[in-house]
Amino acid sequence: MAYREFHYCWEYELKSSAEKLWPFVANTDRFNRDTRVPAVESSEDKTYLQAGRRRLRLKAFGLPVEWEETPFEWVRPSRIGSTRTYYKGPVSSITLLIQLAPRVGGGTKLTYEVWARPKNPLGLLVIPLQLGIISARRFARAFREYDRMVESGVVRSEMLDEREVGEAEKRRLDLLAERLIERGVNERIANKIVGFVGQADDMDLSRIRPYALADDWSESRREVLEACFHATRIGLLDLQWDLLCPMCRGPQESTTTLRELHAQGHCVGCQIDFDVNFDRFVEVTFRPNAVVRDVAAKTYCVSSPERTPHVIAQQLIPSRSERALTMPLEAGRYRIRTINLPGDQPLEARVDGPVTAVVEASPNGWGLEEIVTSTKASLKVINNTDVEQLFVMERTAWSDQAATAAEVTALQIFRDLFSTEALRPGEQISVGTLTVLFTDLRNSTQLYRQIGDATAFGRVLGHFDILKRAIAEEDGAIVKTIGDAVMAVFRQPAGALRAMLKAQEELSSPAAGREPLTLKAGMHVGPCIAVTLNDRLDYFGSTVNLAARLEALSTGSDVIISRAVFDDPAVRDLLEEPSSALTAETFDMTLKGFVDERFELVRVGTKAAAMVHN
């Protein structure tokens, strides 16, 4: 027996703009939680059907409810829609559509529509009671609360839980704040982190991203990250490594140590295998230690648009069909792809670009040329294949709010606090581009003869302290020491060069009771591979081998850099800065281990040192 379809349409006049409301409205995971929709019990069930459909289930009123869910369709920041077809439960299907349109004079008109068809007589009772009365009230309350928060300037880190904090818990949190401050953490940041752990809701606490918190709080990203590191040592937070899919960029799995990571990853949703890369695909996040606060990370919506904020539009288009999309774009590069077709269609949005463009997916794939369009784009998207396709339009730039494994493992504080973190033996993972530095003391053997073993040994140990401080100040880390030599890594070549010039100057300056030392240094920038060596995280590859050869060419009053380092824009700015008084002398030569290849190198020093050398 076929039952009539119920249709509900609610309209809300809100003060905030659609752009500002979008992160709240598009976070359907939070919206379902806020409107008391039961959690999805099968969040671990990652069965996908054609074009991204999923089979899910939950319990409502003690009854099992199972359905097939089509992927959410959206165009940021104006439209969200989805359909559920039910296998079990009193409802046959539910379709929702949310639209945000600007109001004359400012603000947004938000329209929420639901179409629901009963499956049996119970559905005839449940739908008007649950949707028509109960949910209608909860939806109105949620949207008006989101509007109030946007108008008040509330950010995610200020969306607090309603839980009561007992006296014992409050004393424990106060004590942990004091311990953070004792470890040198800024008092203001320490109190913010402890307050966040005590009051934020479980959704935000299940995956704490330090850079996102820092941006919300208008604090230094590095200070917040380091504070989180210290918080793990006092038992406030636990560190976790999230493996990100290169397509949807969502976390596929989380591990508590690097040893649990594999060099190969898989995303069921995007149906791809991928090579794990520290530079993009592994992010360090945190969650409260269970002793401090037990966080129950429930899932209320598995396909929330806000889970993939880099996706501007997502559309499910039938075979041999087309759809027109109009949306505002930021100037920059994008790509359009589908789950089933290899490759993608590159697109660039320009202020002065054409206002219309055509994107076509065919059985042979995509067009070879990049499409150029306006930032006020009107796109015609054509599915010229024989099957339904889920089209995804996304920014190509990765979020800079991710504290990646490549960046974190190249920090001295991480090496100091997490010295046992290493990959499983035999595992090799790309870390992207790093600047690799090698140093060595010149004539250290002669120093031992001149001033005696004990005094010379103390002076050599002291030089390690100076090096470590100079390297850490430029966001680098010492990987290992080999006798009097040091291997270090940096994310930025200019930082590495500044650190070495500063260390050379300090070591060569006479001081009371201290013999001057001469430090040779060489550096190269390029791709590296992370491995475990002697139970420590180490790096290898041609970039490392080349950097090791350059240190021997240094006189101790200069730093030998490769052409790749010299070509870095920030390094050029440093060399050309008049106040730096630096010289750069180019030369080329062959290097041991690199057969039949000449390398263009640069000798960087100070003008004062050059005059002495000459």
SEVEX-736296 format. One line per 4 residues: their letters; for each residue x, y, z of C-alpha. Coordinates in Angstrom, 3 decimals. Layout:
N
A = X:Y:Z | ...;
END
This chain:
614
MAYR = 0.000:0.000:0.000 | 1.387:3.404:-0.969 | 1.093:6.186:1.615 | 0.936:9.894:0.920;
EFHY = 4.111:11.922:1.244 | 4.389:14.531:3.997 | 5.996:17.855:3.106 | 7.228:20.429:5.637;
CWEY = 8.765:23.806:4.873 | 10.182:26.086:7.569 | 11.609:29.544:6.927 | 13.918:31.490:9.260;
ELKS = 14.860:35.142:8.969 | 18.430:35.306:10.317 | 20.729:38.275:10.902 | 23.997:36.680:9.771;
SAEK = 25.273:36.298:6.214 | 25.119:32.936:4.445 | 28.941:32.776:4.320 | 29.194:33.062:8.111;
LWPF = 26.278:30.717:8.784 | 27.542:28.043:6.421 | 30.111:26.390:8.772 | 27.335:25.903:11.336;
VANT = 24.535:24.873:8.951 | 26.812:22.602:6.887 | 28.031:20.812:10.010 | 25.143:18.344:9.887;
DRFN = 26.960:16.066:12.331 | 26.690:18.766:15.014 | 23.226:19.867:13.868 | 21.861:16.323:14.263;
RDTR = 23.429:16.112:17.713 | 22.031:19.517:18.699 | 18.533:18.530:17.536 | 18.758:15.172:19.389;
VPAV = 18.881:12.866:16.406 | 20.213:9.476:17.639 | 23.851:8.674:16.924 | 24.629:6.480:13.924;
ESSE = 25.416:3.100:15.443 | 27.188:1.761:12.366 | 29.736:4.551:12.040 | 32.387:1.852:11.696;
DKTY = 30.455:0.283:8.813 | 32.179:1.790:5.784 | 30.277:-0.099:3.109 | 29.927:2.088:0.022;
LQAG = 27.640:1.485:-2.942 | 27.496:3.082:-6.370 | 28.553:6.779:-6.522 | 29.273:7.112:-2.817;
RRRL = 26.004:5.768:-1.396 | 26.237:4.196:2.059 | 24.209:1.765:4.151 | 23.766:2.927:7.730;
RLKA = 21.639:2.239:10.764 | 20.606:3.582:14.164 | 17.979:2.979:16.816 | 15.002:5.280:17.348;
FGLP = 12.446:4.659:20.107 | 14.119:1.285:20.609 | 13.454:0.254:17.011 | 16.206:-0.597:14.505;
VEWE = 16.263:1.793:11.550 | 18.386:1.037:8.467 | 18.718:3.002:5.255 | 20.716:3.711:2.123;
ETPF = 22.001:7.276:2.091 | 22.894:9.176:-1.042 | 25.871:11.522:-0.700 | 25.015:15.022:0.395;
EWVR = 24.780:17.453:-2.487 | 25.743:21.054:-1.896 | 26.854:24.325:-3.399 | 28.680:26.456:-0.884;
PSRI = 27.237:28.607:0.718 | 23.683:28.375:-0.592 | 22.312:24.844:-0.798 | 22.474:21.402:0.900;
GSTR = 20.382:18.326:0.092 | 20.233:14.561:0.647 | 17.925:11.548:0.400 | 17.564:8.457:2.574;
TYYK = 15.808:5.284:1.399 | 14.888:3.073:4.374 | 15.051:-0.748:4.608 | 13.887:-0.999:8.222;
GPVS = 11.708:1.272:10.284 | 8.375:3.059:9.911 | 9.563:5.441:7.150 | 10.054:4.657:3.469;
SITL = 12.123:7.703:2.455 | 13.187:11.159:3.606 | 14.558:13.953:1.433 | 15.833:17.223:2.854;
LIQL = 16.780:20.511:1.227 | 18.362:23.509:2.970 | 18.673:26.790:1.090 | 20.328:30.016:2.214;
APRV = 19.466:33.195:0.318 | 20.482:36.803:1.065 | 17.793:39.077:2.477 | 17.198:42.597:1.238;
GGGT = 18.970:44.874:3.698 | 21.260:42.156:5.041 | 21.044:38.786:6.718 | 19.882:35.440:5.372;
KLTY = 16.596:33.699:4.674 | 17.136:30.032:5.555 | 14.584:27.580:4.153 | 14.474:24.006:5.473;
EVWA = 12.291:21.544:3.562 | 11.595:17.888:4.290 | 9.690:15.306:2.243 | 8.886:12.099:4.173;
RPKN = 6.930:9.048:3.029 | 5.615:6.484:5.575 | 6.210:2.775:5.094 | 3.427:1.561:7.391;
PLGL = 0.687:2.857:9.739 | 3.265:3.566:12.450 | 4.989:5.919:10.027 | 1.723:7.806:9.598;
LVIP = 1.907:8.609:13.311 | 5.677:9.050:13.704 | 6.281:11.506:10.857 | 3.817:14.261:11.881;
LQLG = 4.716:13.840:15.565 | 8.505:13.691:15.197 | 9.039:15.950:12.185 | 5.967:18.138:12.280;
IISA = 6.107:18.997:15.995 | 9.218:17.853:17.888 | 11.886:18.367:15.198 | 10.295:21.610:13.993;
RRFA = 10.838:23.163:17.427 | 14.385:21.823:17.736 | 15.349:22.972:14.234 | 14.141:26.510:14.937;
RAFR = 16.012:26.631:18.245 | 19.260:25.332:16.661 | 19.273:27.751:13.717 | 18.505:30.754:15.902;
EYDR = 21.238:29.721:18.327 | 23.734:29.416:15.453 | 22.694:32.867:14.252 | 23.215:34.280:17.745;
MVES = 26.674:32.692:17.995 | 27.725:34.062:14.608 | 26.508:37.538:15.532 | 28.385:37.292:18.851;
GVVR = 31.612:36.279:17.110 | 31.675:32.818:18.669 | 34.205:30.413:17.147 | 34.388:26.654:17.437;
SEML = 36.696:26.665:20.445 | 34.078:28.663:22.351 | 31.205:26.247:21.681 | 31.017:24.879:25.183;
DERE = 29.405:21.783:26.611 | 26.619:21.995:29.165 | 28.309:19.468:31.446 | 28.899:20.281:35.076;
VGEA = 32.501:20.432:36.247 | 32.759:19.048:39.792 | 35.026:20.441:42.471 | 37.456:17.533:42.271;
EKRR = 37.731:17.882:38.494 | 38.168:21.638:38.788 | 41.025:21.203:41.290 | 42.677:18.644:38.991;
LDLL = 42.427:21.007:36.010 | 43.788:23.928:38.052 | 46.738:21.772:39.104 | 47.403:20.771:35.490;
AERL = 47.351:24.434:34.459 | 49.967:25.179:37.116 | 52.132:22.307:35.899 | 51.933:23.586:32.327;
IERG = 53.043:27.031:33.452 | 55.909:25.472:35.442 | 57.101:23.853:32.189 | 57.398:27.290:30.604;
VNER = 54.033:27.449:28.806 | 52.551:30.924:28.482 | 50.071:31.344:31.373 | 47.324:32.676:29.122;
IANK = 47.650:29.750:26.687 | 47.897:27.210:29.506 | 44.625:28.445:31.004 | 42.918:28.425:27.598;
IVGF = 43.925:24.824:26.884 | 42.878:23.597:30.313 | 39.603:25.504:30.081 | 38.977:24.054:26.623;
VGQA = 39.504:20.508:27.892 | 37.164:21.148:30.809 | 34.317:22.843:28.951 | 34.396:22.119:25.189;
DDMD = 32.017:19.514:23.805 | 33.046:15.977:22.926 | 32.960:16.587:19.176 | 35.687:19.220:19.326;
LSRI = 37.721:17.361:21.951 | 37.873:14.087:20.010 | 40.272:15.682:17.497 | 42.025:18.800:18.793;
RPYA = 43.903:20.616:16.024 | 46.400:22.993:17.683 | 46.736:25.388:14.735 | 42.949:25.737:14.440;
LADD = 42.779:26.521:18.160 | 45.576:29.062:17.834 | 43.754:30.818:15.003 | 40.495:30.858:16.972;
WSES = 42.287:32.281:20.009 | 44.495:34.712:18.034 | 47.543:33.087:19.624 | 50.881:31.964:18.187;
RREV = 50.500:28.639:16.388 | 53.891:27.451:17.533 | 53.190:28.327:21.169 | 49.865:26.465:21.163;
LEAC = 51.440:23.429:19.463 | 54.287:23.344:21.971 | 51.807:23.775:24.823 | 49.928:20.712:23.554;
FHAT = 53.199:18.765:23.461 | 53.881:19.708:27.081 | 50.275:18.841:27.980 | 50.916:15.244:26.903;
RIGL = 53.865:14.988:29.290 | 51.777:16.008:32.296 | 48.860:13.722:31.437 | 46.382:16.357:30.237;
LDLQ = 46.338:15.334:26.543 | 47.134:12.290:24.424 | 48.868:12.697:21.075 | 47.501:10.931:17.998;
WDLL = 48.568:10.652:14.359 | 45.708:10.992:11.849 | 46.112:9.438:8.403 | 44.390:11.703:5.841;
CPMC = 42.986:10.702:2.463 | 44.551:12.771:-0.369 | 41.115:13.126:-2.011 | 38.492:13.775:0.681;
RGPQ = 41.228:14.780:3.186 | 39.312:13.168:6.007 | 41.029:11.093:8.718 | 40.934:7.411:7.772;
ESTT = 42.543:6.081:10.926 | 44.317:7.352:14.012 | 47.312:5.841:15.781 | 49.012:6.749:19.031;
TLRE = 52.545:6.142:17.739 | 54.397:6.460:14.448 | 55.240:2.765:14.667 | 51.603:1.926:13.935;
LHAQ = 51.609:3.847:10.634 | 51.932:1.969:7.345 | 53.490:3.295:4.158 | 50.256:2.501:2.277;
GHCV = 46.802:3.921:3.058 | 43.296:3.241:1.795 | 40.127:5.352:1.694 | 36.942:3.322:1.312;
GCQI = 34.841:6.393:0.539 | 37.056:7.583:-2.322 | 37.878:3.983:-3.301 | 41.612:4.676:-3.615;
DFDV = 44.913:3.354:-2.298 | 47.626:5.926:-1.676 | 51.218:6.272:-0.531 | 51.473:7.838:2.901;
NFDR = 53.364:11.134:2.931 | 54.359:12.963:6.136 | 54.164:16.283:4.304 | 50.388:16.134:3.740;
FVEV = 48.751:12.878:4.675 | 49.703:12.559:8.365 | 48.525:15.186:10.857 | 49.233:15.358:14.575;
TFRP = 46.141:15.977:16.708 | 45.307:15.577:20.379 | 42.495:14.447:22.665 | 42.073:14.604:26.457;
NAVV = 43.698:11.899:28.509 | 40.936:9.545:29.657 | 41.869:10.092:33.306 | 41.198:13.821:32.929;
RDVA = 38.062:13.525:30.801 | 36.449:10.589:29.056 | 35.414:11.769:25.593 | 32.670:9.860:23.807;
AKTY = 33.120:10.656:20.121 | 29.758:9.705:18.635 | 28.845:10.167:14.977 | 25.468:11.677:14.102;
CVSS = 26.048:12.189:10.381 | 28.751:10.440:8.340 | 28.466:12.681:5.269 | 28.458:16.172:6.749;
PERT = 29.598:18.777:4.186 | 31.692:20.454:6.872 | 33.803:17.297:7.165 | 35.320:18.339:3.822;
PHVI = 35.461:22.164:3.986 | 37.757:22.294:0.948 | 34.893:20.959:-1.223 | 32.998:23.887:-2.747;
AQQL = 30.307:21.841:-4.490 | 29.240:18.207:-4.642 | 26.568:17.013:-7.071 | 25.151:13.570:-7.910;
IPSR = 24.355:13.715:-11.623 | 22.557:10.891:-13.499 | 23.993:9.313:-16.645 | 23.841:11.430:-19.809;
SERA = 22.618:14.449:-17.849 | 23.821:17.931:-17.072 | 23.407:20.486:-14.327 | 23.968:24.239:-14.078;
LTMP = 25.772:25.526:-10.993 | 26.220:29.143:-9.967 | 28.499:29.892:-7.046 | 30.960:32.470:-5.721;
LEAG = 34.595:31.319:-5.863 | 37.759:32.686:-4.358 | 40.467:33.412:-6.888 | 42.706:30.359:-7.148;
RYRI = 42.972:26.823:-8.470 | 40.409:24.045:-8.182 | 39.817:20.577:-9.534 | 36.652:18.701:-10.453;
RTIN = 36.640:14.933:-10.119 | 34.341:11.940:-9.660 | 34.789:8.778:-7.618 | 34.587:6.414:-10.592;
LPGD = 36.702:8.196:-13.214 | 40.504:8.493:-13.020 | 42.104:11.919:-13.135 | 40.393:15.273:-12.773;
QPLE = 39.572:18.519:-14.560 | 41.765:21.454:-13.423 | 40.078:24.839:-13.158 | 41.311:28.319:-12.274;
ARVD = 39.025:31.075:-11.013 | 40.036:34.641:-11.894 | 38.357:37.944:-11.167 | 38.440:38.770:-14.871;
GPVT = 37.754:35.229:-16.133 | 34.842:34.163:-18.386 | 31.530:34.060:-16.512 | 30.497:30.712:-18.034;
AVVE = 32.320:27.431:-18.498 | 31.524:23.825:-19.417 | 32.896:20.801:-17.528 | 32.354:17.397:-19.112;
ASPN = 33.102:13.916:-17.823 | 33.239:11.258:-20.528 | 34.140:7.554:-20.564 | 37.606:8.662:-21.722;
GWGL = 38.078:10.912:-18.713 | 38.545:14.672:-18.664 | 39.753:17.480:-20.890 | 43.480:18.067:-20.982;
EEIV = 43.390:21.861:-20.799 | 42.763:23.850:-17.649 | 39.415:25.654:-17.592 | 39.500:29.359:-16.705;
TSTK = 36.367:30.946:-15.295 | 35.200:33.933:-13.274 | 35.080:34.109:-9.487 | 31.324:34.502:-10.040;
ASLK = 31.193:31.278:-11.980 | 28.289:29.782:-13.869 | 29.269:26.191:-14.668 | 27.506:23.641:-16.832;
VINN = 28.520:20.195:-15.533 | 27.871:17.352:-17.980 | 27.892:13.655:-17.133 | 28.475:12.077:-20.539;
TDVE = 29.068:8.587:-19.122 | 26.768:5.573:-18.896 | 26.559:5.612:-15.091 | 25.590:8.045:-12.373;
QLFV = 28.555:10.160:-11.206 | 29.250:12.045:-7.984 | 30.994:15.268:-9.079 | 33.238:16.969:-6.522;
MERT = 34.667:20.468:-6.948 | 37.419:21.264:-4.457 | 40.236:23.685:-3.743 | 43.633:22.242:-4.641;
AWSD = 45.404:24.157:-1.857 | 45.709:22.140:1.340 | 44.615:23.627:4.644 | 47.466:25.342:6.444;
QAAT = 45.759:24.575:9.769 | 47.206:21.063:9.728 | 50.251:20.425:11.914 | 51.753:17.800:9.621;
AAEV = 54.071:14.998:10.648 | 56.787:16.418:8.378 | 56.674:19.739:10.212 | 56.283:18.339:13.725;
TALQ = 59.087:15.766:13.482 | 61.454:18.533:12.304 | 60.961:20.498:15.552 | 63.499:20.277:18.356;
IFRD = 60.834:20.255:21.077 | 59.228:17.186:19.518 | 62.583:15.419:19.336 | 63.237:16.255:22.980;
LFST = 59.811:15.281:24.373 | 59.112:12.308:22.098 | 62.556:10.852:21.538 | 61.199:7.287:21.301;
EALR = 58.800:8.099:18.446 | 59.942:6.162:15.387 | 58.587:4.194:12.455 | 58.401:0.415:12.570;
PGEQ = 61.696:-1.181:11.468 | 61.958:-1.414:7.683 | 59.174:1.127:7.021 | 59.988:4.047:4.724;
ISVG = 57.713:7.090:4.403 | 58.200:10.223:2.339 | 58.376:13.443:4.356 | 58.290:15.808:1.393;
TLTV = 60.838:18.603:1.140 | 63.244:19.269:4.014 | 66.378:21.345:4.404 | 69.146:19.046:5.630;
LFTD = 72.144:20.504:7.464 | 75.457:18.933:8.438 | 78.037:20.599:10.692 | 81.428:19.618:12.094;
LRNS = 84.047:21.310:14.219 | 87.224:22.249:12.369 | 90.512:21.080:13.897 | 88.793:19.540:16.935;
TQLY = 91.616:16.983:17.286 | 94.103:19.842:17.593 | 91.884:21.452:20.226 | 92.112:18.346:22.444;
RQIG = 95.913:18.496:22.222 | 96.078:22.219:22.973 | 93.800:22.507:26.008 | 93.553:18.921:27.242;
DATA = 90.919:16.232:26.893 | 88.652:17.269:29.771 | 88.543:20.965:28.876 | 88.146:20.268:25.159;
FGRV = 85.395:17.743:25.803 | 83.478:20.288:27.873 | 83.894:22.884:25.143 | 82.605:20.440:22.515;
LGHF = 79.573:19.625:24.670 | 78.961:23.345:25.093 | 79.017:23.807:21.322 | 76.173:21.286:21.048;
DILK = 74.086:23.466:23.382 | 74.740:26.567:21.261 | 73.874:24.672:18.080 | 70.718:23.203:19.556;
RAIA = 69.505:26.604:20.711 | 70.217:28.274:17.359 | 68.522:25.430:15.458 | 65.448:25.345:17.721;
EEDG = 64.986:29.129:17.423 | 64.592:28.667:13.659 | 62.105:25.772:13.997 | 64.660:23.086:13.234;
AIVK = 65.712:19.926:15.051 | 68.917:17.986:15.610 | 68.438:14.492:14.203 | 71.677:13.014:15.509;
TIGD = 75.253:13.728:16.528 | 78.230:11.816:15.132 | 81.306:12.599:17.170 | 81.668:16.386:16.883;
AVMA = 79.304:16.520:13.882 | 75.589:17.267:13.805 | 72.817:16.407:11.355 | 69.747:18.667:11.578;
VFRQ = 66.595:19.288:9.550 | 64.488:22.377:8.930 | 61.276:23.063:7.062 | 62.575:26.383:5.694;
PAGA = 66.019:26.905:4.052 | 66.280:30.538:5.211 | 65.840:29.460:8.824 | 68.612:26.903:8.463;
LRAM = 70.981:29.503:7.016 | 70.197:32.050:9.740 | 70.743:29.421:12.433 | 74.169:28.452:11.106;
LKAQ = 75.416:31.991:10.617 | 74.357:32.817:14.165 | 75.969:29.674:15.614 | 79.225:30.290:13.733;
EELS = 79.373:33.843:15.007 | 78.722:32.852:18.619 | 81.178:29.952:18.588 | 83.980:31.963:16.979;
SPAA = 83.671:34.889:19.419 | 86.139:34.768:22.327 | 84.516:34.651:25.762 | 85.778:34.423:29.302;
GREP = 87.142:30.957:29.938 | 86.132:29.727:26.486 | 88.250:28.889:23.464 | 86.771:30.065:20.124;
LTLK = 85.614:27.273:17.834 | 85.307:27.065:14.062 | 82.150:25.406:12.757 | 81.929:24.027:9.231;
AGMH = 78.423:23.786:7.747 | 76.728:22.679:4.536 | 73.070:22.357:3.578 | 70.797:21.186:0.775;
VGPC = 67.007:21.175:0.325 | 64.954:18.471:-1.365 | 62.740:15.395:-0.860 | 63.613:13.008:1.971;
IAVT = 62.536:9.611:3.228 | 61.889:8.935:6.930 | 63.192:5.703:8.447 | 64.030:4.289:11.857;
LNDR = 67.741:4.021:12.578 | 69.110:3.048:15.997 | 65.569:3.326:17.403 | 65.313:6.985:16.370;
LDYF = 63.503:8.746:13.555 | 66.086:9.442:10.854 | 66.187:10.507:7.197 | 67.922:9.267:4.092;
GSTV = 68.013:9.837:0.335 | 70.043:11.826:-2.160 | 69.181:15.110:-0.422 | 70.825:13.835:2.759;
NLAA = 73.821:12.423:0.888 | 74.443:15.679:-0.960 | 74.142:17.810:2.194 | 76.687:15.560:3.925;
RLEA = 79.207:16.236:1.144 | 78.881:20.027:1.387 | 79.957:20.408:5.021 | 83.526:19.299:4.190;
LSTG = 83.853:22.187:1.686 | 83.248:24.815:4.356 | 86.184:26.700:5.873 | 84.307:27.332:9.115;
SDVI = 83.778:31.023:8.354 | 81.109:30.271:5.758 | 78.175:28.000:4.975 | 78.133:25.960:1.760;
ISRA = 74.657:25.845:0.260 | 73.338:24.101:-2.828 | 71.787:25.917:-5.759 | 68.367:24.687:-4.575;
VFDD = 68.866:26.502:-1.252 | 70.226:29.595:-2.996 | 67.160:29.762:-5.279 | 64.710:29.815:-2.376;
PAVR = 63.053:33.295:-2.390 | 63.435:33.758:1.367 | 67.141:32.881:1.155 | 67.599:35.411:-1.658;
DLLE = 65.870:38.064:0.452 | 68.196:37.257:3.364 | 71.305:37.488:1.193 | 70.196:40.745:-0.430;
EPSS = 69.223:42.410:2.847 | 71.783:45.250:3.325 | 71.826:44.910:7.105 | 72.834:41.223:6.900;
ALTA = 76.219:42.119:5.352 | 76.428:38.706:3.708 | 78.461:37.593:0.701 | 77.589:34.837:-1.769;
ETFD = 80.280:33.304:-3.980 | 79.186:30.718:-6.567 | 81.349:27.833:-7.761 | 80.815:24.375:-9.212;
MTLK = 82.472:21.012:-8.738 | 81.925:17.279:-8.711 | 81.117:15.541:-5.434 | 82.119:12.119:-4.172;
GFVD = 79.388:9.553:-4.781 | 77.745:11.574:-7.570 | 79.400:10.312:-10.727 | 79.670:12.510:-13.849;
ERFE = 77.652:15.348:-12.316 | 78.819:18.840:-11.490 | 76.958:20.813:-8.835 | 76.584:24.559:-8.665;
LVRV = 77.241:25.588:-5.081 | 77.324:28.861:-3.159 | 79.697:29.877:-0.373 | 77.822:32.195:2.014;
GTKA = 79.674:34.221:4.632 | 79.861:37.630:6.231 | 81.779:40.497:4.640 | 83.942:40.760:7.758;
AAMV = 84.874:37.070:7.554 | 85.606:37.418:3.841 | 88.082:40.243:4.523 | 89.890:38.114:7.120;
HN = 89.869:35.103:4.794 | 91.366:37.139:1.957;
END
